[in-house]
């Protein structure tokens, strides 16, 4: 165990020493647009293999499941998807930096084989504020996302002695892959101002996250990635550059991101209004979460709008599995233990690889194949 720890430490030190002396600046609008022109129209999902309840179970050595990942990303390729948004976690780096880096590399090899370029997420403010390594609890029957965890979590936010470790994580991961063409980009913090209000004991969370997020952007730029950085706004305030009603967190996100990203789980007319608010920033726009059928956000409604406006589109959920996000958000209050919901909330595929709704996968395939900015009529 000591030998492995020393080897991992040396690998981390080597990665850090290889970083440039000065952080790169935020990309100009021209740089961001040039990067985006070099991509196809981006369409994909937020991805966790069906065998994992959360990002820890996905990546830990004992539950790492490359066979499932290979099979499921093959399904993505078959319907025209070319990207996936994938969550990492700081505790995985602290536990075993060398092994974690090797598994990321293996994931990239599998994804590239299927024409998928992932957008990696570094930190997350959603769901359980007390993440713990090791075996994860089984899914709570009838409950949506019952095992998802925050990163770094409340104890980690309050303990400033851990912050050098977060810097090592950010720069170690990005530094190792900063010029890797298999990676689309880095989403440095998912919904940083999400209160995760179903959990208690999170007093003072937002100021701590906002201060740390500013540092994370600085650390990430110091790693000099060739890929863009972003953090998505989601609260549905007025995001327009002038005269808007942005919060301090949203201002930080929008002013530090190389490319703009946002979340929207609303009706298509609301989705389009959000896109129009973000167009004046003059940067590529990525919708990194959408599609909650019972909430009015659907492939049929939002995906063609995204295609017309050349917005990258990542729906939440891909294969029905241990996250149980086919179940709606209200399952936290009333678990679906006696019957299934009338319609699935998220997910594209059943566990056996058959589409939940073939018309949706046909639509994804058709829009992915159409010329950029063109959304052909679908019957």
C-alpha positions as semicolon CSV with decimal commas, in nm:
position;residue;x (nm);y (nm);z (nm)
1;X;0,000;0,000;0,000
2;X;0,283;0,244;0,086
3;X;0,460;0,169;-0,241
4;X;0,144;0,235;-0,440
5;X;0,089;0,563;-0,253
6;X;0,443;0,683;-0,331
7;X;0,403;0,593;-0,699
8;X;0,075;0,779;-0,722
9;X;0,227;1,080;-0,548
10;X;0,521;1,087;-0,788
11;X;0,284;1,068;-1,084
12;X;0,085;1,359;-0,947
13;X;0,397;1,567;-0,887
14;X;0,521;1,493;-1,240
15;X;0,190;1,601;-1,392
16;X;0,193;1,923;-1,190
17;X;0,556;2,005;-1,278
18;X;0,467;1,977;-1,645
19;X;0,213;2,260;-1,620
20;X;0,296;2,597;-1,777
21;X;0,422;2,874;-1,551
22;X;0,128;3,108;-1,621
23;X;-0,242;3,042;-1,661
24;X;-0,388;3,100;-2,003
25;X;-0,654;3,365;-2,031
26;X;-1,019;3,313;-2,107
27;X;-1,067;3,231;-2,472
28;X;-1,167;3,519;-2,695
29;X;-1,498;3,495;-2,878
30;X;-1,302;3,421;-3,196
31;X;-1,112;3,135;-3,031
32;X;-1,433;2,987;-2,893
33;X;-1,608;3,007;-3,229
34;X;-1,311;2,851;-3,409
35;X;-1,316;2,558;-3,166
36;X;-1,689;2,511;-3,218
37;X;-1,664;2,521;-3,598
38;X;-1,419;2,232;-3,578
39;X;-1,682;2,013;-3,406
40;X;-1,982;1,841;-3,561
41;X;-2,319;1,947;-3,427
42;X;-2,290;1,803;-3,077
43;X;-2,566;1,577;-2,953
44;X;-2,540;1,337;-2,662
45;X;-2,649;1,264;-2,307
46;X;-2,540;1,283;-1,946
47;X;-2,390;0,939;-1,903
48;X;-2,361;0,696;-1,615
49;X;-2,350;0,324;-1,697
50;X;-2,657;0,130;-1,590
51;X;-2,439;-0,062;-1,344
52;X;-2,349;0,250;-1,138
53;X;-2,563;0,446;-0,893
54;X;-2,333;0,750;-0,903
55;X;-2,000;0,885;-1,024
56;X;-1,806;0,708;-0,746
57;X;-1,944;0,368;-0,838
58;X;-1,878;0,436;-1,205
59;X;-1,506;0,505;-1,155
60;X;-1,386;0,309;-0,849
61;X;-1,165;0,015;-0,940
62;X;-1,389;-0,244;-0,776
63;X;-1,700;-0,139;-0,972
64;X;-1,540;-0,010;-1,292
65;X;-1,734;-0,175;-1,578
66;X;-1,567;-0,118;-1,918
67;X;-1,777;-0,389;-2,082
68;X;-2,100;-0,207;-1,997
69;X;-1,951;0,125;-2,108
70;X;-1,842;-0,024;-2,440
71;X;-2,186;-0,176;-2,499
72;X;-2,381;0,136;-2,405
73;X;-2,164;0,384;-2,596
74;X;-2,216;0,157;-2,895
75;X;-2,588;0,225;-2,862
76;X;-2,511;0,599;-2,853
77;X;-2,311;0,577;-3,173
78;X;-2,591;0,383;-3,344
79;X;-2,839;0,670;-3,295
80;X;-2,597;0,943;-3,403
81;X;-2,477;1,067;-3,065
82;X;-2,120;1,198;-3,069
83;X;-2,064;1,326;-2,715
84;X;-2,142;1,246;-2,352
85;X;-2,129;1,455;-2,036
86;X;-1,954;1,247;-1,771
87;X;-1,903;1,326;-1,400
88;X;-1,572;1,276;-1,219
89;X;-1,506;1,323;-0,844
90;X;-1,225;1,472;-0,637
91;X;-1,224;1,180;-0,389
92;X;-1,142;0,938;-0,671
93;X;-0,825;1,137;-0,739
94;X;-0,734;1,154;-0,372
95;X;-0,785;0,778;-0,336
96;X;-0,578;0,664;-0,635
97;X;-0,463;0,932;-0,881
98;X;-0,268;0,697;-1,103
99;X;-0,547;0,439;-1,121
100;X;-0,814;0,704;-1,177
101;X;-0,611;0,856;-1,458
102;X;-0,572;0,512;-1,616
103;X;-0,946;0,449;-1,602
104;X;-1,016;0,790;-1,758
105;X;-0,775;0,700;-2,038
106;X;-0,949;0,363;-2,083
107;X;-1,286;0,537;-2,096
108;X;-1,155;0,775;-2,362
109;X;-1,028;0,481;-2,567
110;X;-1,369;0,315;-2,554
111;X;-1,552;0,640;-2,630
112;X;-1,328;0,723;-2,925
113;X;-1,395;0,380;-3,072
114;X;-1,763;0,481;-3,085
115;X;-1,705;0,837;-3,208
116;X;-1,795;0,991;-2,870
117;X;-1,603;1,288;-2,721
118;X;-1,688;1,340;-2,353
119;X;-1,737;1,664;-2,166
120;X;-1,599;1,593;-1,818
121;X;-1,753;1,747;-1,504
122;X;-1,514;1,811;-1,213
123;X;-1,736;1,922;-0,921
124;X;-2,108;1,904;-0,845
125;X;-2,343;2,071;-0,593
126;X;-2,641;1,837;-0,646
127;X;-2,789;1,568;-0,422
128;X;-2,610;1,406;-0,124
129;X;-2,366;1,647;0,046
130;X;-2,176;1,368;0,225
131;X;-1,990;1,164;-0,040
132;X;-1,797;0,860;0,079
133;X;-1,563;0,628;-0,108
134;X;-1,610;0,254;-0,099
135;X;-1,922;0,046;-0,158
136;X;-2,223;0,263;-0,240
137;X;-2,566;0,186;-0,099
138;X;-2,817;0,011;-0,324
139;X;-3,084;0,221;-0,496
140;X;-3,370;0,330;-0,274
141;X;-3,679;0,158;-0,418
142;X;-3,893;0,388;-0,629
143;X;-3,670;0,697;-0,588
144;X;-3,501;0,912;-0,856
145;X;-3,120;0,943;-0,827
146;X;-3,116;0,812;-0,471
147;X;-2,739;0,766;-0,461
148;X;-2,594;1,068;-0,643
149;X;-2,335;1,262;-0,445
150;X;-2,194;1,612;-0,436
151;X;-1,830;1,688;-0,488
152;X;-1,655;1,796;-0,276
153;X;-1,955;1,794;-0,040
154;X;-2,019;2,012;0,264
155;X;-1,742;1,880;0,488
156;X;-1,497;1,934;0,203
157;X;-1,620;2,286;0,138
158;X;-1,582;2,384;0,503
159;X;-1,240;2,229;0,553
160;X;-0,991;2,463;0,385
161;X;-0,705;2,225;0,460
162;X;-0,845;2,011;0,177
163;X;-0,827;2,288;-0,084
164;X;-0,469;2,208;-0,195
165;X;-0,600;1,860;-0,270
166;X;-0,873;2,007;-0,492
167;X;-0,609;2,205;-0,680
168;X;-0,406;1,887;-0,726
169;X;-0,717;1,710;-0,856
170;X;-0,811;1,984;-1,103
171;X;-0,460;2,028;-1,235
172;X;-0,372;1,661;-1,219
173;X;-0,669;1,550;-1,430
174;X;-0,667;1,841;-1,674
175;X;-0,289;1,842;-1,689
176;X;-0,282;1,477;-1,786
177;X;-0,531;1,525;-2,071
178;X;-0,498;1,892;-2,163
179;X;-0,402;1,821;-2,524
180;X;-0,603;1,503;-2,570
181;X;-0,819;1,533;-2,885
182;X;-1,054;1,266;-2,747
183;X;-1,192;1,516;-2,491
184;X;-1,451;1,777;-2,582
185;X;-1,409;2,004;-2,281
186;X;-1,423;2,058;-1,906
187;X;-1,741;2,150;-1,719
188;X;-1,574;2,265;-1,400
189;X;-1,880;2,271;-1,168
190;X;-2,231;2,139;-1,216
191;X;-2,507;2,369;-1,085
192;X;-2,283;2,535;-0,826
193;X;-2,575;2,727;-0,673
194;X;-2,801;2,423;-0,638
195;X;-2,908;2,410;-0,273
196;X;-2,993;2,037;-0,275
197;X;-3,258;2,143;-0,027
198;X;-3,386;1,792;0,044
199;X;-3,071;1,750;0,256
200;X;-3,010;1,934;0,582
201;X;-2,686;2,071;0,723
202;X;-2,580;2,284;0,426
203;X;-2,582;2,628;0,586
204;X;-2,350;2,877;0,417
205;X;-2,301;2,659;0,110
206;X;-2,340;2,912;-0,173
207;X;-2,065;3,159;-0,067
208;X;-1,823;2,872;-0,011
209;X;-1,896;2,722;-0,351
210;X;-1,874;3,058;-0,527
211;X;-1,533;3,135;-0,375
212;X;-1,401;2,789;-0,458
213;X;-1,544;2,798;-0,811
214;X;-1,344;3,113;-0,883
215;X;-1,030;2,928;-0,774
216;X;-1,123;2,622;-0,979
217;X;-1,141;2,832;-1,296
218;X;-0,795;2,973;-1,215
219;X;-0,648;2,629;-1,142
220;X;-0,801;2,484;-1,458
221;X;-0,660;2,763;-1,676
222;X;-0,318;2,715;-1,517
223;X;-0,326;2,362;-1,657
224;X;-0,348;2,525;-2,003
225;X;-0,606;2,293;-2,160
226;X;-0,655;2,300;-2,535
227;X;-1,020;2,221;-2,462
228;X;-1,270;2,483;-2,339
229;X;-1,385;2,544;-1,982
230;X;-1,746;2,605;-1,884
231;X;-1,995;2,597;-1,597
232;X;-2,365;2,599;-1,677
233;X;-2,626;2,846;-1,551
234;X;-2,961;2,690;-1,468
235;X;-3,174;2,898;-1,234
236;X;-3,374;3,062;-1,513
237;X;-3,310;3,420;-1,409
238;X;-3,262;3,679;-1,682
239;X;-2,921;3,593;-1,825
240;X;-2,902;3,870;-2,087
241;X;-2,564;4,050;-2,084
242;X;-2,710;4,397;-2,031
243;X;-2,999;4,472;-1,801
244;X;-3,037;4,113;-1,690
245;X;-3,093;3,988;-1,337
246;X;-2,798;3,756;-1,299
247;X;-2,693;3,638;-0,958
248;X;-2,333;3,670;-0,842
249;X;-2,282;3,300;-0,916
250;X;-2,428;3,329;-1,266
251;X;-2,212;3,632;-1,339
252;X;-1,902;3,437;-1,235
253;X;-2,001;3,140;-1,451
254;X;-2,086;3,342;-1,761
255;X;-1,783;3,570;-1,740
256;X;-1,531;3,291;-1,679
257;X;-1,656;3,026;-1,923
258;X;-1,482;2,990;-2,259
259;X;-1,808;2,856;-2,403
260;X;-2,153;2,920;-2,257
261;X;-2,355;2,635;-2,110
262;X;-2,697;2,616;-1,950
263;X;-2,968;2,377;-1,829
264;X;-3,338;2,387;-1,913
265;X;-3,607;2,136;-1,822
266;X;-3,900;2,351;-1,935
267;X;-4,141;2,378;-2,226
268;X;-3,985;2,433;-2,570
269;X;-4,090;2,799;-2,581
270;X;-3,904;2,858;-2,255
271;X;-3,602;2,670;-2,387
272;X;-3,593;2,892;-2,696
273;X;-3,624;3,206;-2,482
274;X;-3,321;3,098;-2,278
275;X;-3,118;3,039;-2,593
276;X;-3,207;3,390;-2,714
277;X;-3,089;3,536;-2,382
278;X;-2,750;3,373;-2,430
279;X;-2,693;3,449;-2,799
280;X;-2,568;3,807;-2,732
281;X;-2,261;3,667;-2,552
282;X;-2,126;3,578;-2,896
283;X;-1,993;3,240;-2,786
284;X;-2,088;2,878;-2,861
285;X;-2,382;2,759;-2,652
286;X;-2,411;2,414;-2,498
287;X;-2,731;2,293;-2,333
288;X;-2,574;2,044;-2,095
289;X;-2,900;1,928;-1,937
290;X;-3,256;1,904;-2,073
291;X;-3,530;1,643;-2,134
292;X;-3,768;1,566;-1,849
293;X;-4,075;1,432;-2,025
294;X;-4,320;1,488;-1,739
295;X;-4,198;1,844;-1,695
296;X;-4,265;1,944;-2,058
297;X;-3,905;1,910;-2,178
298;X;-3,887;1,651;-2,456
299;X;-3,672;1,547;-2,749
300;X;-3,956;1,639;-2,983
301;X;-3,991;1,988;-2,838
302;X;-3,637;2,103;-2,757
303;X;-3,398;1,909;-2,980
304;X;-3,508;2,064;-3,314
305;X;-3,479;2,412;-3,160
306;X;-3,128;2,333;-3,046
307;X;-3,041;2,215;-3,396
308;X;-3,177;2,532;-3,561
309;X;-2,980;2,757;-3,326
310;X;-2,669;2,534;-3,347
311;X;-2,680;2,468;-2,973
312;X;-2,503;2,154;-2,848
313;X;-2,757;1,927;-2,677
314;X;-2,702;1,687;-2,384
315;X;-3,017;1,528;-2,243
316;X;-3,018;1,391;-1,887
317;X;-2,995;1,014;-1,868
318;X;-2,913;0,745;-2,118
319;X;-2,973;0,384;-2,006
320;X;-3,219;0,283;-1,735
321;X;-3,020;0,150;-1,441
322;X;-2,923;0,208;-1,080
323;X;-2,973;0,586;-1,094
324;X;-3,346;0,520;-1,155
325;X;-3,388;0,854;-1,327
326;X;-3,673;0,714;-1,535
327;X;-3,865;0,810;-1,219
328;X;-3,965;1,175;-1,169
329;X;-3,823;1,423;-0,921
330;X;-4,130;1,398;-0,698
331;X;-4,040;1,036;-0,621
332;X;-3,831;1,180;-0,338
333;X;-4,161;1,271;-0,171
334;X;-4,373;0,981;-0,297
335;X;-4,164;0,681;-0,409
336;X;-4,295;0,480;-0,704
337;X;-4,291;0,146;-0,527
338;X;-4,636;0,018;-0,622
339;X;-4,645;0,123;-0,986
340;X;-4,433;0,279;-1,259
341;X;-4,486;0,644;-1,359
342;X;-4,718;0,703;-1,654
343;X;-4,420;0,812;-1,864
344;X;-4,049;0,787;-1,804
345;X;-3,896;1,111;-1,681
346;X;-3,544;1,063;-1,826
347;X;-3,348;0,792;-2,013
348;X;-3,325;0,696;-2,379
349;X;-3,279;0,318;-2,360
350;X;-3,412;0,032;-2,157
351;X;-3,151;-0,187;-1,989
352;X;-3,153;-0,433;-2,280
353;X;-3,071;-0,163;-2,535
354;X;-3,417;-0,118;-2,684
355;X;-3,530;0,245;-2,711
356;X;-3,788;0,365;-2,461
357;X;-3,954;0,536;-2,757
358;X;-3,829;0,458;-3,105
359;X;-3,960;0,788;-3,244
360;X;-3,715;0,970;-3,017
361;X;-3,409;0,775;-3,127
362;X;-3,521;0,816;-3,489
363;X;-3,538;1,192;-3,431
364;X;-3,190;1,206;-3,275
365;X;-3,048;1,007;-3,565
366;X;-3,220;1,226;-3,825
367;X;-3,115;1,556;-3,668
368;X;-2,756;1,437;-3,617
369;X;-2,732;1,352;-3,987
370;X;-2,882;1,681;-4,111
371;X;-2,667;1,979;-4,216
372;X;-2,558;2,210;-3,937
373;X;-2,830;2,453;-3,833
374;X;-3,098;2,263;-4,027
375;X;-3,379;2,084;-3,847
376;X;-3,572;1,885;-4,107
377;X;-3,942;1,831;-4,056
378;X;-4,020;1,510;-3,873
379;X;-4,348;1,323;-3,915
